[in-house]
Amino acid sequence: MNDRSVKVLIIEDEDAPRESLEAAFCRSSDPKFEVRTARNSAEAEIEIQQAKFDVITVDLKLQSEQEAG
């Protein structure tokens, strides 16, 4: 078994897909995933500045902060 966790960042503005992806990664035990999430590009930028990620998933239709309201 691998003792190192894989660091994942999920960038998704919709709650249901973001939570589903997070749950899927968290169910895995080998490899173990350390999951962080961001609801928009501003949150993603903060996460990326704070940690190095092995995998980043991005919503291809991510709304801009102006579109989100």
Secondary structure, DSSP 8 states (H G I E B T S, - for coil): ---S-EEEEEE-SSHHHHHHHHHHHHH-BTTBEEEEEESSHHHHHHHHHH---SEEEE-TT---HHHH-
